[in-house]
């Protein structure tokens, strides 16, 4: 086992190349230990250099609309009048806490997505 730190994207590619043949390693083997260490190093590098941020609340709503084939009219029970829905979707009005609760309960959009900063 010759493991080194991942300092750049080239090192990352090399780590992925080394990791590929190790996926089927027998649990408890030296190869499985190497795989576990490589995965930890890869995750640490990716979390530092390529963090995944929370979704923008409006993008989360639009994503759910696309997933479920919803129109703006379908959002009225959760947000309010058609004008209010339009204002929210166009970033002209923020989501209130009651809107967030209704969107979460009715469309199952995670609170984390609805409460994140726009």
C-alpha positions as CSV (number, residue, x, y, z in Angstrom):
1,X,0.0,0.0,0.0
2,X,1.5,3.3,-1.2
3,X,-0.9,6.0,-0.3
4,X,-0.1,9.7,-0.5
5,X,-2.1,12.9,0.2
6,X,-4.4,14.2,-2.5
7,X,-3.2,17.8,-3.2
8,X,-4.6,18.5,-6.6
9,X,-7.0,17.2,-9.3
10,X,-4.3,15.1,-10.9
11,X,-3.8,13.3,-7.6
12,X,-7.5,12.9,-7.3
13,X,-7.7,11.2,-10.8
14,X,-4.8,8.9,-9.7
15,X,-6.7,8.0,-6.5
16,X,-9.8,7.2,-8.5
17,X,-7.8,5.0,-10.9
18,X,-6.3,3.1,-7.9
19,X,-9.6,2.8,-6.2
20,X,-11.4,1.2,-9.2
21,X,-9.8,-2.2,-9.0
22,X,-10.2,-2.2,-5.2
23,X,-14.1,-2.0,-5.2
24,X,-14.5,-5.8,-5.0
25,X,-11.9,-6.3,-2.3
26,X,-12.7,-8.9,0.3
27,X,-13.6,-7.3,3.7
28,X,-10.7,-7.4,6.1
29,X,-8.1,-7.7,3.4
30,X,-5.2,-5.2,2.9
31,X,-7.0,-4.1,-0.4
32,X,-10.2,-3.3,1.5
33,X,-8.2,-1.3,4.0
34,X,-6.5,0.6,1.2
35,X,-10.0,1.2,-0.4
36,X,-11.3,2.6,2.9
37,X,-8.3,5.0,3.2
38,X,-8.6,6.1,-0.4
39,X,-12.3,6.8,-0.1
40,X,-11.7,8.9,3.1
41,X,-9.0,10.9,1.3
42,X,-11.1,11.4,-1.8
43,X,-14.1,12.6,0.3
44,X,-11.9,15.0,2.2
45,X,-10.4,16.5,-0.9
46,X,-13.8,16.8,-2.7
47,X,-15.5,18.3,0.4
48,X,-12.8,21.0,0.6
49,X,-12.5,21.8,-3.1
50,X,-15.9,21.0,-4.5
51,X,-18.5,21.6,-1.7
52,X,-22.1,21.0,-2.5
53,X,-24.2,23.9,-1.2
54,X,-27.8,23.9,-0.2
55,X,-30.3,24.5,-2.9
56,X,-31.8,27.9,-3.5
57,X,-35.4,27.8,-2.1
58,X,-36.9,29.0,-5.4
59,X,-34.8,26.5,-7.4
60,X,-36.0,23.8,-5.0
61,X,-39.6,24.7,-5.6
62,X,-39.1,24.9,-9.4
63,X,-37.4,21.5,-9.3
64,X,-40.3,20.0,-7.5
65,X,-42.7,21.6,-10.0
66,X,-40.8,20.0,-12.8
67,X,-40.6,16.6,-11.1
68,X,-44.4,16.5,-10.5
69,X,-45.5,18.4,-13.6
70,X,-47.0,21.2,-11.6
71,X,-47.9,24.7,-12.9
72,X,-47.8,28.0,-11.0
73,X,-51.6,27.6,-10.4
74,X,-50.8,24.3,-8.5
75,X,-48.8,26.3,-6.1
76,X,-51.6,28.6,-5.0
77,X,-52.7,26.4,-2.1
78,X,-49.2,26.6,-0.7
79,X,-48.2,30.2,-1.5
80,X,-51.3,32.2,-2.1
81,X,-52.8,34.1,-5.1
82,X,-51.4,33.7,-8.6
83,X,-49.8,37.1,-8.2
84,X,-48.0,36.1,-5.0
85,X,-46.9,32.8,-6.6
86,X,-45.4,34.8,-9.5
87,X,-43.7,37.2,-7.2
88,X,-42.1,34.4,-5.2
89,X,-40.9,32.5,-8.3
90,X,-39.4,35.7,-9.7
91,X,-37.5,36.5,-6.5
92,X,-39.6,39.6,-5.8
93,X,-41.1,38.2,-2.6
94,X,-39.6,36.0,0.0
95,X,-41.2,32.9,1.5
96,X,-43.0,33.3,4.8
97,X,-42.8,30.7,7.5
98,X,-46.4,29.6,6.8
99,X,-45.6,29.2,3.1
100,X,-42.6,27.2,3.9
101,X,-44.6,24.9,6.2
102,X,-47.3,24.4,3.5
103,X,-44.7,23.7,0.8
104,X,-43.0,21.2,3.1
105,X,-46.2,19.5,4.1
106,X,-47.9,19.5,0.7
107,X,-45.0,19.1,-1.7
108,X,-42.5,17.4,0.6
109,X,-39.7,19.9,-0.1
110,X,-37.2,19.6,2.7
111,X,-37.1,22.4,5.2
112,X,-33.3,22.7,4.7
113,X,-33.9,23.6,1.0
114,X,-36.7,26.1,1.8
115,X,-34.9,27.8,4.6
116,X,-31.5,28.2,2.9
117,X,-30.3,31.6,1.9
118,X,-31.3,32.6,-1.6
